[in-house]
């Protein structure tokens, strides 16, 4: 007998970016076509070819004793989630654990390196700050796909009945370590990113944190949370080709692209019909 997968709903979400101190503020700024990309003042870019990023002003004001900027930003965003019942499973999907400590050490504070800031430390400390069990969670480290993979894993835990609620959280800041690396790779734009422009010339780095609370429909309703938005389909593939690059023939990407709509119940025949009609 096959057990039917439970529906997964988006019960709540929060974000802090250089555009706004909340998800609503960030969305309104995007609708107004505002940009937060500006000259970097957090560290010197004098010897680099690139000089702009989207940094949050007064980020240090969020820090509590024993926190670095990344953890402080993640905590501030996650605290905007309205309800976090006990037993919520925490998935941390942030990157570059010790980058801030390296930056501080280069600035003359080598004692900063004594504080461990690996993925598991971020998750455990964030859980403690939110009143969750520091031992109940996991970390995902999949480079730029980390948060997407984290959402897929969280949805899978809920759909299978293993968990009722999963909080997926991540934060990252513009560190000297990251900025220098992307600048050396010539991956940064000298102005501001334009992902849908034919003349696009690079990406823009920025500070930011986001938290997404996934839940079963029953758990959401039990705690008075919205249950009208569903995460219907997701998929993760691994073609085991390269540490960062996909297979040249795109077989892993294609596998995930077929599996996600299939899980959501979307017919491939219907997709072809729609495309043909267009």
N, C-alpha and C positions, 0 to 999 in steps of 0.2 A: 504494500500500500504506500503510495507516494503522498507525503505531507505537503500541503500547499504552502508556499512561501508567504510570510506575512508582509503586508504593505509597509513601506518605509516612508515616513513623512518628515518634512523639514519643520521642526517644532519651533526653532528660533535661530537667529543669526545675528552676529555683531561684527563690527569692524572699526578700526582706527587707522586712518591714513593721513598723509600730508594734506589731503583735501578736506578732511573733516574728522571730528572727534567721535563720530558715530557712523553707523551704516547709512542712516538717513541723511546726515550732513554730506557724506561722501557722494551719495547718489544725486543730491540736489546740485552739488558742485559740478558733477559730470554733465548733468542736464543743461547746466548754464555754460558749458564749454570752458570752465576754468581749468587752469593748469597750476600745479604746485612745483613744477620743475624750476629750479633757481640755482645760482652759484653755490657751491659747497663751501661751508665755513667750518665744518666739524674737524677738518684736517686740511693740510695744504695740498693743493693740486698744481702748484706752480710748475713742477717738472713734468707734468703729464700733458697729454694732448686733449684731455676732456676735463670739464670743470663744473658740470651741472648735475643735479639729482633732485629728487623730491624728498627732502628731509623734513621731519616734524620739528617745529620750533619748540624749545624748552622741554625736550624729551627727558632731560635729567630730572625734571620736577616730578616725574612719575615714579622715580626709583625709591625703593625702601632700602634700609640697611641690608646688605647681603645680596642685593639684586644687581644684575647688570641691566643695560637698556632693553635688551631683547626680552628678558623675563618680565621686566616691568611693563613693557608694552603688551605682551601676551596676557598678563594678569588683568590689566586695565580693560582690554577688549573682552575677555571671557567674563568679567564681572558684569558686563552689560546683558548677558544672558539672563532672562527674567527668573527662571526657575531651574535649579540644578539639584534634583532629588538625590538623596544618598543612594549609592549603588550605580551611579552613572559611570560608564566606562570612558576613560580618557585616552585619546589617540593624539600624540604629539607629532607634528609633521614639519617642524622648523628645520632650518639648515645652519651650517657653519657654526658649530657649537662654541669653539674657543676663539673665534675671530676677534671679538672685543678685547679679550685678555691679551692677545698678541698686540693689538693696537696700543693698549695701555702700557704694555711693557716697553714698546718702542718709544713711548712718550716719557719714559723714566719711572715707571711704576712696576718693576719686575715682580713685586709681591702679588700682583693680580693673577699671575700664572699659577699660583698655588691653589686657586679656587677652580675645581673641576666644573666644566660647563659642557658636558656631552649631552646627547639627546635624552638619555634616561634621567639625567639630573634635572633638565628643564621640565620633563613630564612630572617627576616626583614632586618638585618644588611648586609647580603650578597646581597640582592636585591638592597639596597641603594648603595652599593659599585659598583655594576654592572650597575647602571643606570636604574634599573627596579622598578616597583611600589612595595614598601614594603608591601602594603595591598593586593597584588594580588598573592596569592600562598597558599600552604598548607604544613603541615609537616606529615611525616609518621614515626611512632615508632613501629616497629614490630621486634625488636631484630635483629638477624642476617639476617633476610629476608627483612629488611627495604628497601634497594635499589632495590631489585627485585620487591617488591610490588610497590615501587614508579614508576618504569618503566612501570609496568602493568597499574597503574592508569593513568599515563601520556599518554600512548598509547591509553587507552580507551577514554580519553578526546578528543584526536585528531580524532580517528576513528568515534566518534559520531558527530563530527562537532562542539563541544563546544569550542575547542581551535585549533589554527593553529600551535602553537609552544609551547613546554614544555621543560624546562631545569630541569633535575634531577641531584641534586648535593649532595655530602656527603664528610665528612672528619672525620678522627679520628686519635688520636695519642696514643703512648704508655705512658699512665699515670701511676703513682704509684698505684692509686686506681684500675685500671683494671689489671695491672700486678700482684699485690698482690692477687686479687681475683682468677685469673686463676691459679696462683701458688699454692694457698691453695687447690684448687680443683684438683691439680695434673694433670691439663690438658695440661701443657706446656711440650715441648720436651727440653731436656738438650742440644741438638745440633742444628738441623734445621729440619723443618717440611718436611716430605716425604709422602704426601697424597696418592700416588699410590704404596707405598712400603708395602709388607706384614709385614715387621718389623717396621712399623711406630709406634712412641711412643709419639705422642702429637702434638700440634699446635705451631706456632710461631706468636707472636704479631708483629705489625709493624705500622709505621706512613704511612698515605696515604690519598689522596684526588682524587676524580674523578668527572667529569661532563659529562653528555650526553645530547645532544640537539636532541630531537625528533621533527618531523614536518610532516605536510601533504606534499604530493608530490608537490602540487601547491605552498605552502609557501616556500618550499626549493628552487624550481626553481626561484621563484620571487626574492629571495635574493641571487641567485647565489651559492647556497649550493648543495652539492652532494645529489642525490636522488636514488642512485643505490643499496643501502642496506636497506632492509625492516625488520621491526619487525612484523612478520606475525602472531604469535600466542602467547597468554599469558593467564594465569588463576591464580586465587587466591581462596583458599578454607579455611574454618574455621570449624573444627569439634567440637569446644567448649568443648574440653576434659580437657585441662590443660593449665596453663599459659605459659608453655614452651614445654611440651611434646605432641607429636601427639597421636591420638588414637592407641591403641595397634594393632588393625586390619588394620591400614593404610588406613581407608576409606576416610579420608580427603585428604591425599596425592594422593591416586588413582584418586579421583575426579578431582584434579587439573591436574594430568598427562594425563587424558583423555580429559579434556576440552581444554588444550592449543593446542595440535595437531589438534583437531577438528576445533578450530577457524582458524587455519592456512590452513585448507582444506586438511589435511592429512587423508587418509582413513585407518581406523583400519584394514580392510581386507587386504589392501596392506601391512601393517606393519607385519601382521602375515605371509603373503606369503614370504616376504623378510627374516624374521627370520627363517622360515622353510627351505628356500633355503640355508641359511648359515649353 
